[in-house]
Amino acid sequence: MRLLFRTILLLLPGCFLPENALAFQPHAYSGLYIHQLAHFFLIVSLFFFAVKARQTRLASLKAWQHIIAGTWILMLWSGATMLGHFLDLQIENSFHLPPGTEIPHLYLRGWKETLYYILKFDHLLAVPAMLFFHRGLTLLRKGDSTLSSPGQTRP
């Protein structure tokens, strides 16, 4: 417990003094193509994993249900991030600094800019996916192999 408290105490100041908080990292064009392919292959591999896991007897265990749910959410995250990277190429800088001010204004000229800035909240998908994975792996580690509904037979 002390280690957890010390870790939180050391990391907490970094949460209040960030220099930049960028959700989508910019890539050079060649790097962007490879990065987008990686997102695509992640979605494909997670899809096959989720489908195969649902077809097995493991899908009736609570731990695996959490892992499968995390897999679907992570696929959604990867798709949203791919779209965000694509929109990043399509839009111009939406920030405008009026003369005499220090805080820029955000101008949303159309649906692309609006969707782009909504997709910057990708952590709202990534964090729950990781929490589902964590919960499922915790249940597996504890050896909790309870069935999801009492009427099912044990694998």
NUBA-781055 format. One record per residue: residue in three letters; residue number from 1; x, y, z of N, C-alpha, C, O in turn. Coordinates in steps of 0.05 Angstrom, whole numbers. Example, Ala and Ser with C-alpha at 12.3 -4.5 7.8 and 13.67 -1.06 7.14 Angstrom:
// NUBA-781055
+------+------+--------+--------+--------+--------+--------+--------+--------+--------+--------+--------+--------+--------+
: resn : resi :   n_px :   n_py :   n_pz :  ca_px :  ca_py :  ca_pz :   c_px :   c_py :   c_pz :   o_px :   o_py :   o_pz :
+------+------+--------+--------+--------+--------+--------+--------+--------+--------+--------+--------+--------+--------+
:  ALA :    1 :    264 :   -114 :    156 :    246 :    -90 :    156 :    264 :    -66 :    156 :    285 :    -66 :    169 :
:  SER :    2 :    257 :    -45 :    142 :    273 :    -21 :    143 :    258 :      1 :    157 :    268 :     23 :    161 :
+------+------+--------+--------+--------+--------+--------+--------+--------+--------+--------+--------+--------+--------+
END
This chain:
// NUBA-781055
+------+------+--------+--------+--------+--------+--------+--------+--------+--------+--------+--------+--------+--------+
: resn : resi :   n_px :   n_py :   n_pz :  ca_px :  ca_py :  ca_pz :   c_px :   c_py :   c_pz :   o_px :   o_py :   o_pz :
+------+------+--------+--------+--------+--------+--------+--------+--------+--------+--------+--------+--------+--------+
:  MET :    1 :     16 :    -24 :      0 :      0 :      0 :      0 :     17 :     25 :      0 :     11 :     45 :    -13 :
:  ARG :    2 :     40 :     24 :     15 :     58 :     47 :     15 :     70 :     53 :    -12 :     73 :     76 :    -20 :
:  LEU :    3 :     76 :     31 :    -27 :     88 :     34 :    -53 :     68 :     48 :    -72 :     76 :     65 :    -88 :
:  LEU :    4 :     43 :     40 :    -71 :     23 :     52 :    -87 :     19 :     82 :    -80 :     18 :     98 :    -98 :
:  PHE :    5 :     19 :     88 :    -55 :     16 :    116 :    -46 :     40 :    133 :    -55 :     36 :    155 :    -64 :
:  ARG :    6 :     64 :    122 :    -53 :     88 :    137 :    -61 :     87 :    141 :    -92 :     95 :    162 :   -101 :
:  THR :    7 :     79 :    121 :   -106 :     78 :    123 :   -135 :     58 :    145 :   -143 :     64 :    162 :   -160 :
:  ILE :    8 :     35 :    144 :   -131 :     14 :    165 :   -137 :     25 :    192 :   -130 :     21 :    212 :   -144 :
:  LEU :    9 :     37 :    194 :   -107 :     48 :    220 :    -98 :     69 :    231 :   -117 :     71 :    255 :   -120 :
:  LEU :   10 :     85 :    214 :   -128 :    106 :    222 :   -147 :     95 :    230 :   -174 :    105 :    248 :   -188 :
:  LEU :   11 :     74 :    216 :   -183 :     62 :    221 :   -210 :     41 :    243 :   -210 :     36 :    255 :   -231 :
:  LEU :   12 :     29 :    249 :   -188 :      8 :    269 :   -187 :     16 :    296 :   -196 :      1 :    309 :   -211 :
:  PRO :   13 :     40 :    307 :   -189 :     47 :    334 :   -198 :     48 :    336 :   -229 :     43 :    357 :   -240 :
:  GLY :   14 :     56 :    314 :   -242 :     57 :    313 :   -271 :     30 :    317 :   -284 :     28 :    326 :   -307 :
:  CYS :   15 :      9 :    309 :   -270 :    -18 :    312 :   -281 :    -28 :    341 :   -281 :    -45 :    349 :   -297 :
:  PHE :   16 :    -17 :    357 :   -263 :    -25 :    385 :   -261 :     -7 :    404 :   -276 :    -15 :    428 :   -279 :
:  LEU :   17 :     15 :    395 :   -286 :     34 :    413 :   -300 :     41 :    401 :   -328 :     65 :    399 :   -334 :
:  PRO :   18 :     22 :    394 :   -344 :     29 :    383 :   -370 :     39 :    405 :   -389 :     29 :    428 :   -388 :
:  GLU :   19 :     58 :    398 :   -406 :     67 :    417 :   -426 :     49 :    415 :   -450 :     39 :    436 :   -460 :
:  ASN :   20 :     45 :    391 :   -461 :     27 :    387 :   -483 :     10 :    362 :   -478 :     20 :    343 :   -466 :
:  ALA :   21 :    -14 :    362 :   -486 :    -32 :    339 :   -484 :    -44 :    333 :   -511 :    -66 :    341 :   -517 :
:  LEU :   22 :    -29 :    320 :   -528 :    -37 :    315 :   -555 :    -48 :    287 :   -558 :    -34 :    267 :   -551 :
:  ALA :   23 :    -73 :    284 :   -567 :    -85 :    258 :   -569 :    -75 :    244 :   -595 :    -67 :    221 :   -593 :
:  PHE :   24 :    -75 :    257 :   -617 :    -65 :    246 :   -642 :    -37 :    256 :   -647 :    -32 :    280 :   -648 :
:  GLN :   25 :    -19 :    238 :   -650 :      9 :    246 :   -655 :     13 :    250 :   -685 :      4 :    233 :   -701 :
:  PRO :   26 :     25 :    272 :   -692 :     29 :    276 :   -721 :     50 :    257 :   -732 :     69 :    250 :   -718 :
:  HIS :   27 :     47 :    249 :   -757 :     65 :    231 :   -770 :     73 :    243 :   -797 :     57 :    257 :   -809 :
:  ALA :   28 :     96 :    236 :   -806 :    103 :    243 :   -834 :     86 :    225 :   -852 :     76 :    205 :   -843 :
:  TYR :   29 :     84 :    233 :   -877 :     66 :    218 :   -895 :     73 :    188 :   -897 :     56 :    172 :   -894 :
:  SER :   30 :     99 :    182 :   -900 :    106 :    153 :   -902 :    100 :    139 :   -875 :     91 :    117 :   -875 :
:  GLY :   31 :    106 :    153 :   -853 :    100 :    141 :   -827 :     71 :    138 :   -822 :     62 :    120 :   -808 :
:  LEU :   32 :     55 :    156 :   -833 :     26 :    155 :   -829 :     14 :    131 :   -843 :     -4 :    118 :   -832 :
:  TYR :   33 :     24 :    125 :   -867 :     13 :    101 :   -882 :     19 :     76 :   -866 :      1 :     59 :   -863 :
:  ILE :   34 :     43 :     73 :   -856 :     50 :     49 :   -840 :     33 :     49 :   -814 :     24 :     27 :   -806 :
:  HIS :   35 :     30 :     72 :   -802 :     14 :     73 :   -777 :    -15 :     65 :   -782 :    -27 :     51 :   -766 :
:  GLN :   36 :    -27 :     75 :   -804 :    -54 :     68 :   -811 :    -57 :     38 :   -817 :    -77 :     26 :   -809 :
:  LEU :   37 :    -37 :     27 :   -831 :    -37 :     -2 :   -835 :    -36 :    -17 :   -809 :    -49 :    -38 :   -806 :
:  ALA :   38 :    -21 :     -8 :   -790 :    -19 :    -21 :   -764 :    -46 :    -20 :   -750 :    -54 :    -40 :   -738 :
:  HIS :   39 :    -60 :      3 :   -752 :    -87 :      4 :   -740 :   -106 :    -16 :   -754 :   -122 :    -30 :   -741 :
:  PHE :   40 :   -104 :    -18 :   -780 :   -121 :    -36 :   -795 :   -116 :    -65 :   -787 :   -135 :    -80 :   -782 :
:  PHE :   41 :    -91 :    -73 :   -786 :    -84 :   -100 :   -778 :    -91 :   -106 :   -749 :    -98 :   -129 :   -743 :
:  LEU :   42 :    -90 :    -86 :   -732 :    -99 :    -89 :   -704 :   -128 :    -96 :   -704 :   -137 :   -114 :   -690 :
:  ILE :   43 :   -144 :    -81 :   -719 :   -173 :    -85 :   -720 :   -179 :   -113 :   -730 :   -196 :   -127 :   -719 :
:  VAL :   44 :   -166 :   -121 :   -752 :   -171 :   -148 :   -764 :   -163 :   -170 :   -744 :   -178 :   -189 :   -740 :
:  SER :   45 :   -140 :   -168 :   -732 :   -132 :   -189 :   -713 :   -149 :   -190 :   -688 :   -156 :   -211 :   -679 :
:  LEU :   46 :   -158 :   -167 :   -678 :   -176 :   -166 :   -655 :   -203 :   -178 :   -662 :   -216 :   -191 :   -646 :
:  PHE :   47 :   -212 :   -173 :   -687 :   -238 :   -183 :   -696 :   -237 :   -214 :   -696 :   -255 :   -227 :   -685 :
:  PHE :   48 :   -216 :   -225 :   -708 :   -214 :   -254 :   -709 :   -211 :   -266 :   -681 :   -221 :   -288 :   -675 :
:  PHE :   49 :   -196 :   -252 :   -663 :   -193 :   -262 :   -636 :   -220 :   -262 :   -622 :   -227 :   -282 :   -608 :
:  ALA :   50 :   -236 :   -240 :   -624 :   -262 :   -238 :   -611 :   -281 :   -259 :   -621 :   -296 :   -272 :   -606 :
:  VAL :   51 :   -282 :   -263 :   -648 :   -300 :   -283 :   -659 :   -292 :   -311 :   -650 :   -310 :   -327 :   -643 :
:  LYS :   52 :   -267 :   -318 :   -651 :   -258 :   -344 :   -643 :   -263 :   -349 :   -613 :   -271 :   -370 :   -605 :
:  ALA :   53 :   -258 :   -328 :   -597 :   -263 :   -331 :   -568 :   -293 :   -335 :   -562 :   -300 :   -350 :   -544 :
:  ARG :   54 :   -310 :   -322 :   -578 :   -339 :   -326 :   -573 :   -348 :   -354 :   -582 :   -368 :   -364 :   -571 :
:  GLN :   55 :   -334 :   -366 :   -600 :   -342 :   -393 :   -610 :   -333 :   -415 :   -591 :   -342 :   -438 :   -594 :
:  THR :   56 :   -315 :   -409 :   -572 :   -305 :   -430 :   -554 :   -322 :   -431 :   -529 :   -339 :   -414 :   -524 :
:  ARG :   57 :   -317 :   -451 :   -512 :   -330 :   -453 :   -486 :   -321 :   -432 :   -467 :   -334 :   -427 :   -447 :
:  LEU :   58 :   -298 :   -420 :   -472 :   -288 :   -400 :   -454 :   -306 :   -375 :   -452 :   -306 :   -361 :   -432 :
:  ALA :   59 :   -322 :   -370 :   -473 :   -339 :   -347 :   -473 :   -360 :   -347 :   -452 :   -372 :   -327 :   -446 :
:  SER :   60 :   -365 :   -371 :   -440 :   -384 :   -372 :   -418 :   -373 :   -364 :   -391 :   -387 :   -361 :   -372 :
:  LEU :   61 :   -346 :   -360 :   -390 :   -333 :   -352 :   -365 :   -333 :   -322 :   -363 :   -329 :   -308 :   -382 :
:  LYS :   62 :   -338 :   -312 :   -339 :   -340 :   -283 :   -335 :   -313 :   -269 :   -342 :   -314 :   -247 :   -354 :
:  ALA :   63 :   -291 :   -281 :   -336 :   -265 :   -269 :   -342 :   -262 :   -265 :   -372 :   -253 :   -243 :   -381 :
:  TRP :   64 :   -269 :   -285 :   -387 :   -266 :   -283 :   -416 :   -287 :   -264 :   -428 :   -282 :   -251 :   -449 :
:  GLN :   65 :   -310 :   -261 :   -416 :   -330 :   -241 :   -425 :   -319 :   -213 :   -423 :   -323 :   -196 :   -440 :
:  HIS :   66 :   -304 :   -208 :   -401 :   -292 :   -181 :   -398 :   -270 :   -177 :   -419 :   -268 :   -155 :   -431 :
:  ILE :   67 :   -254 :   -197 :   -424 :   -233 :   -195 :   -444 :   -244 :   -191 :   -472 :   -234 :   -175 :   -487 :
:  ILE :   68 :   -265 :   -205 :   -479 :   -278 :   -202 :   -505 :   -291 :   -174 :   -507 :   -289 :   -162 :   -529 :
:  ALA :   69 :   -303 :   -164 :   -486 :   -314 :   -137 :   -487 :   -292 :   -116 :   -491 :   -296 :    -97 :   -507 :
:  GLY :   70 :   -270 :   -120 :   -478 :   -247 :   -102 :   -481 :   -237 :   -103 :   -510 :   -228 :    -83 :   -520 :
:  THR :   71 :   -238 :   -126 :   -522 :   -228 :   -129 :   -550 :   -246 :   -114 :   -569 :   -235 :   -100 :   -586 :
:  TRP :   72 :   -272 :   -115 :   -566 :   -290 :   -100 :   -583 :   -287 :    -70 :   -580 :   -287 :    -55 :   -599 :
:  ILE :   73 :   -284 :    -61 :   -555 :   -280 :    -32 :   -550 :   -253 :    -23 :   -562 :   -251 :     -1 :   -572 :
:  LEU :   74 :   -232 :    -40 :   -560 :   -206 :    -32 :   -571 :   -208 :    -31 :   -602 :   -194 :    -15 :   -614 :
:  MET :   75 :   -224 :    -48 :   -614 :   -228 :    -46 :   -643 :   -241 :    -20 :   -650 :   -233 :     -7 :   -670 :
:  LEU :   76 :   -261 :    -12 :   -634 :   -275 :     14 :   -639 :   -255 :     37 :   -635 :   -255 :     56 :   -651 :
:  TRP :   77 :   -238 :     35 :   -615 :   -217 :     56 :   -611 :   -199 :     58 :   -635 :   -193 :     80 :   -644 :
:  SER :   78 :   -189 :     35 :   -645 :   -171 :     36 :   -667 :   -184 :     47 :   -692 :   -171 :     62 :   -707 :
:  GLY :   79 :   -209 :     41 :   -697 :   -223 :     52 :   -720 :   -227 :     82 :   -717 :   -223 :     97 :   -736 :
:  ALA :   80 :   -234 :     91 :   -693 :   -237 :    120 :   -688 :   -210 :    135 :   -691 :   -209 :    157 :   -702 :
:  THR :   81 :   -189 :    122 :   -682 :   -162 :    135 :   -685 :   -154 :    136 :   -714 :   -142 :    156 :   -723 :
:  MET :   82 :   -160 :    115 :   -730 :   -154 :    116 :   -758 :   -168 :    139 :   -772 :   -156 :    154 :   -788 :
:  LEU :   83 :   -194 :    142 :   -765 :   -209 :    164 :   -777 :   -198 :    191 :   -768 :   -197 :    210 :   -784 :
:  GLY :   84 :   -189 :    193 :   -743 :   -177 :    218 :   -733 :   -151 :    225 :   -748 :   -146 :    248 :   -754 :
:  HIS :   85 :   -135 :    204 :   -753 :   -110 :    209 :   -769 :   -117 :    218 :   -797 :   -103 :    236 :   -808 :
:  PHE :   86 :   -137 :    206 :   -809 :   -145 :    214 :   -836 :   -155 :    243 :   -836 :   -148 :    258 :   -854 :
:  LEU :   87 :   -172 :    250 :   -817 :   -182 :    277 :   -816 :   -161 :    298 :   -810 :   -163 :    321 :   -818 :
:  ASP :   88 :   -140 :    289 :   -796 :   -118 :    307 :   -790 :   -105 :    317 :   -816 :    -95 :    339 :   -817 :
:  LEU :   89 :   -105 :    300 :   -837 :    -94 :    309 :   -863 :   -113 :    327 :   -878 :   -104 :    343 :   -895 :
:  GLN :   90 :   -139 :    326 :   -872 :   -159 :    340 :   -887 :   -165 :    368 :   -877 :   -174 :    385 :   -892 :
:  ILE :   91 :   -160 :    373 :   -852 :   -168 :    399 :   -840 :   -144 :    417 :   -837 :   -121 :    409 :   -836 :
:  GLU :   92 :   -150 :    443 :   -835 :   -130 :    463 :   -830 :   -129 :    468 :   -800 :   -146 :    457 :   -785 :
:  ASN :   93 :   -110 :    484 :   -792 :   -109 :    491 :   -763 :   -134 :    507 :   -756 :   -139 :    528 :   -768 :
:  SER :   94 :   -148 :    498 :   -736 :   -173 :    511 :   -728 :   -169 :    532 :   -706 :   -189 :    544 :   -697 :
:  PHE :   95 :   -145 :    536 :   -697 :   -140 :    555 :   -676 :   -133 :    582 :   -688 :   -117 :    584 :   -707 :
:  HIS :   96 :   -144 :    603 :   -677 :   -140 :    631 :   -686 :   -133 :    647 :   -661 :   -147 :    647 :   -641 :
:  LEU :   97 :   -112 :    663 :   -663 :   -103 :    680 :   -641 :   -109 :    709 :   -649 :    -94 :    721 :   -664 :
:  PRO :   98 :   -131 :    720 :   -638 :   -138 :    748 :   -645 :   -117 :    766 :   -634 :   -104 :    760 :   -614 :
:  PRO :   99 :   -113 :    789 :   -647 :    -93 :    808 :   -638 :    -98 :    818 :   -609 :   -121 :    824 :   -602 :
:  GLY :  100 :    -77 :    819 :   -593 :    -80 :    829 :   -566 :    -89 :    808 :   -546 :    -94 :    814 :   -522 :
:  THR :  101 :    -92 :    783 :   -554 :   -100 :    761 :   -535 :    -78 :    741 :   -533 :    -61 :    738 :   -550 :
:  GLU :  102 :    -79 :    726 :   -511 :    -59 :    704 :   -507 :    -72 :    677 :   -510 :    -58 :    657 :   -513 :
:  ILE :  103 :    -98 :    675 :   -508 :   -112 :    650 :   -510 :   -124 :    647 :   -538 :   -141 :    664 :   -546 :
:  PRO :  104 :   -117 :    626 :   -553 :   -128 :    623 :   -580 :   -158 :    615 :   -579 :   -167 :    603 :   -559 :
:  HIS :  105 :   -172 :    622 :   -600 :   -200 :    614 :   -603 :   -201 :    590 :   -622 :   -185 :    588 :   -640 :
:  LEU :  106 :   -220 :    573 :   -617 :   -224 :    550 :   -635 :   -247 :    555 :   -653 :   -270 :    560 :   -645 :
:  TYR :  107 :   -241 :    555 :   -679 :   -262 :    559 :   -700 :   -267 :    532 :   -714 :   -249 :    521 :   -726 :
:  LEU :  108 :   -291 :    522 :   -712 :   -299 :    498 :   -725 :   -314 :    505 :   -750 :   -337 :    515 :   -749 :
:  ARG :  109 :   -302 :    502 :   -773 :   -313 :    511 :   -799 :   -333 :    491 :   -811 :   -349 :    499 :   -828 :
:  GLY :  110 :   -332 :    466 :   -802 :   -351 :    447 :   -814 :   -351 :    421 :   -798 :   -340 :    419 :   -775 :
:  TRP :  111 :   -363 :    400 :   -810 :   -366 :    375 :   -796 :   -339 :    361 :   -792 :   -336 :    346 :   -772 :
:  LYS :  112 :   -320 :    365 :   -810 :   -294 :    351 :   -808 :   -279 :    360 :   -783 :   -269 :    344 :   -768 :
:  GLU :  113 :   -279 :    386 :   -778 :   -265 :    397 :   -754 :   -279 :    388 :   -729 :   -266 :    380 :   -709 :
:  THR :  114 :   -305 :    388 :   -729 :   -321 :    380 :   -706 :   -315 :    350 :   -699 :   -310 :    343 :   -676 :
:  LEU :  115 :   -317 :    334 :   -720 :   -312 :    305 :   -715 :   -283 :    300 :   -707 :   -278 :    283 :   -690 :
:  TYR :  116 :   -264 :    315 :   -718 :   -236 :    312 :   -711 :   -232 :    317 :   -681 :   -219 :    302 :   -667 :
:  TYR :  117 :   -244 :    339 :   -671 :   -240 :    345 :   -643 :   -255 :    327 :   -624 :   -248 :    324 :   -601 :
:  ILE :  118 :   -277 :    316 :   -634 :   -291 :    296 :   -618 :   -274 :    271 :   -616 :   -273 :    258 :   -595 :
:  LEU :  119 :   -262 :    263 :   -638 :   -245 :    239 :   -639 :   -220 :    242 :   -623 :   -207 :    222 :   -617 :
:  LYS :  120 :   -212 :    266 :   -616 :   -189 :    270 :   -599 :   -194 :    259 :   -571 :   -175 :    256 :   -555 :
:  PHE :  121 :   -218 :    254 :   -564 :   -225 :    242 :   -538 :   -224 :    212 :   -539 :   -240 :    198 :   -528 :
:  ASP :  122 :   -204 :    201 :   -553 :   -201 :    173 :   -557 :   -196 :    158 :   -531 :   -200 :    134 :   -530 :
:  HIS :  123 :   -187 :    172 :   -511 :   -182 :    159 :   -485 :   -208 :    149 :   -473 :   -208 :    132 :   -455 :
:  LEU :  124 :   -230 :    161 :   -481 :   -256 :    152 :   -470 :   -263 :    124 :   -480 :   -281 :    111 :   -470 :
:  LEU :  125 :   -249 :    114 :   -500 :   -252 :     87 :   -510 :   -229 :     69 :   -500 :   -233 :     46 :   -492 :
:  ALA :  126 :   -205 :     80 :   -501 :   -181 :     64 :   -495 :   -180 :     56 :   -465 :   -174 :     33 :   -459 :
:  VAL :  127 :   -187 :     74 :   -448 :   -186 :     68 :   -419 :   -206 :     47 :   -411 :   -199 :     28 :   -397 :
:  PRO :  128 :   -232 :     49 :   -419 :   -250 :     27 :   -412 :   -242 :      0 :   -424 :   -246 :    -20 :   -411 :
:  ALA :  129 :   -230 :      0 :   -448 :   -221 :    -25 :   -459 :   -199 :    -37 :   -442 :   -200 :    -61 :   -436 :
:  MET :  130 :   -181 :    -21 :   -433 :   -159 :    -31 :   -415 :   -171 :    -40 :   -388 :   -161 :    -59 :   -377 :
:  LEU :  131 :   -191 :    -26 :   -378 :   -203 :    -35 :   -353 :   -217 :    -62 :   -356 :   -216 :    -78 :   -338 :
:  PHE :  132 :   -230 :    -66 :   -379 :   -242 :    -92 :   -384 :   -221 :   -114 :   -385 :   -224 :   -136 :   -373 :
:  PHE :  133 :   -199 :   -109 :   -399 :   -177 :   -128 :   -400 :   -166 :   -134 :   -372 :   -162 :   -156 :   -365 :
:  HIS :  134 :   -162 :   -112 :   -357 :   -151 :   -116 :   -330 :   -170 :   -132 :   -313 :   -161 :   -150 :   -298 :
:  ARG :  135 :   -196 :   -126 :   -314 :   -215 :   -141 :   -298 :   -216 :   -171 :   -306 :   -216 :   -189 :   -289 :
:  GLY :  136 :   -215 :   -176 :   -332 :   -215 :   -204 :   -342 :   -190 :   -219 :   -333 :   -191 :   -242 :   -324 :
:  LEU :  137 :   -167 :   -206 :   -336 :   -142 :   -219 :   -328 :   -140 :   -223 :   -298 :   -129 :   -243 :   -289 :
:  THR :  138 :   -151 :   -204 :   -283 :   -152 :   -207 :   -254 :   -169 :   -231 :   -246 :   -161 :   -247 :   -229 :
:  LEU :  139 :   -192 :   -234 :   -259 :   -209 :   -257 :   -253 :   -196 :   -283 :   -261 :   -198 :   -303 :   -247 :
:  LEU :  140 :   -181 :   -283 :   -284 :   -166 :   -307 :   -292 :   -144 :   -314 :   -272 :   -140 :   -337 :   -265 :
:  ARG :  141 :   -131 :   -294 :   -262 :   -109 :   -298 :   -243 :   -120 :   -310 :   -217 :   -107 :   -327 :   -204 :
:  LYS :  142 :   -143 :   -300 :   -208 :   -155 :   -310 :   -183 :   -167 :   -337 :   -187 :   -174 :   -350 :   -167 :
:  GLY :  143 :   -168 :   -346 :   -212 :   -179 :   -373 :   -216 :   -209 :   -373 :   -216 :   -222 :   -394 :   -212 :
:  ASP :  144 :   -221 :   -350 :   -220 :   -251 :   -348 :   -220 :   -261 :   -358 :   -247 :   -259 :   -344 :   -268 :
:  SER :  145 :   -271 :   -383 :   -247 :   -281 :   -394 :   -272 :   -311 :   -399 :   -270 :   -321 :   -420 :   -278 :
:  THR :  146 :   -324 :   -379 :   -258 :   -353 :   -382 :   -255 :   -366 :   -377 :   -282 :   -357 :   -361 :   -298 :
:  LEU :  147 :   -388 :   -390 :   -286 :   -403 :   -387 :   -311 :   -420 :   -362 :   -309 :   -427 :   -353 :   -287 :
:  SER :  148 :   -426 :   -350 :   -332 :   -440 :   -325 :   -333 :   -470 :   -328 :   -324 :   -481 :   -310 :   -312 :
:  SER :  149 :   -482 :   -351 :   -331 :   -509 :   -356 :   -322 :   -510 :   -383 :   -309 :   -497 :   -402 :   -318 :
:  PRO :  150 :   -526 :   -386 :   -288 :   -526 :   -411 :   -272 :   -536 :   -435 :   -288 :   -531 :   -457 :   -279 :
:  GLY :  151 :   -551 :   -432 :   -309 :   -562 :   -455 :   -324 :   -542 :   -469 :   -342 :   -549 :   -490 :   -352 :
:  GLN :  152 :   -519 :   -457 :   -347 :   -500 :   -469 :   -365 :   -483 :   -490 :   -352 :   -478 :   -489 :   -327 :
:  THR :  153 :   -473 :   -508 :   -367 :   -456 :   -529 :   -357 :   -427 :   -519 :   -357 :   -419 :   -502 :   -373 :
:  ARG :  154 :   -411 :   -531 :   -340 :   -383 :   -523 :   -338 :   -367 :   -535 :   -361 :   -372 :   -558 :   -369 :
:  PRO :  155 :   -348 :   -519 :   -374 :   -333 :   -529 :   -397 :   -315 :   -552 :   -389 :   -301 :   -563 :   -407 :
+------+------+--------+--------+--------+--------+--------+--------+--------+--------+--------+--------+--------+--------+
END
